[in-house]
Amino acid sequence: MKVAVKELLADRRSLKEAAVVTILVPIVRILMHLIGWGHDPFVWWEILLGALLTGVFYWLFVSGFRRFRDQDVMPR
């Protein structure tokens, strides 16, 4: 388990991408609300919490898939 976590943390590209996603999510949500395309009332803490969760999930999935990208999965 510790080895898997170290491998996930070693994937710096995924961490950088997750940070960008975490920053872009609230910006896009706020802009959508400002131009009138938001579908719910503006609650800033939900937007920030959602951005953090989106960034974490993005990082986990992307770095998890990148761990296995070089493996041959075709049956023989």
FENCORFEN-V26856 format. One record per residue. N is the residue number from 1. SS is DSSP state (a for helix, b for strand, c for the rest). Layout:
n=N ss=SS
n=N ss=SS
This chain:
n=1 ss=c
n=2 ss=a
n=3 ss=a
n=4 ss=a
n=5 ss=a
n=6 ss=a
n=7 ss=a
n=8 ss=a
n=9 ss=a
n=10 ss=a
n=11 ss=c
n=12 ss=a
n=13 ss=a
n=14 ss=a
n=15 ss=a
n=16 ss=a
n=17 ss=a
n=18 ss=a
n=19 ss=a
n=20 ss=a
n=21 ss=a
n=22 ss=a
n=23 ss=a
n=24 ss=a
n=25 ss=a
n=26 ss=a
n=27 ss=a
n=28 ss=a
n=29 ss=a
n=30 ss=a
n=31 ss=a
n=32 ss=a
n=33 ss=a
n=34 ss=a
n=35 ss=c
n=36 ss=c
n=37 ss=c
n=38 ss=c
n=39 ss=c
n=40 ss=c
n=41 ss=c
n=42 ss=c
n=43 ss=c
n=44 ss=a
n=45 ss=a
n=46 ss=a
n=47 ss=a
n=48 ss=a
n=49 ss=a
n=50 ss=a
n=51 ss=a
n=52 ss=a
n=53 ss=a
n=54 ss=a
n=55 ss=a
n=56 ss=a
n=57 ss=a
n=58 ss=a
n=59 ss=a
n=60 ss=a
n=61 ss=a
n=62 ss=a
n=63 ss=a
n=64 ss=a
n=65 ss=a
n=66 ss=a
n=67 ss=a
n=68 ss=c
n=69 ss=c
n=70 ss=c
n=71 ss=c
n=72 ss=c
n=73 ss=c
n=74 ss=c
n=75 ss=c
n=76 ss=c
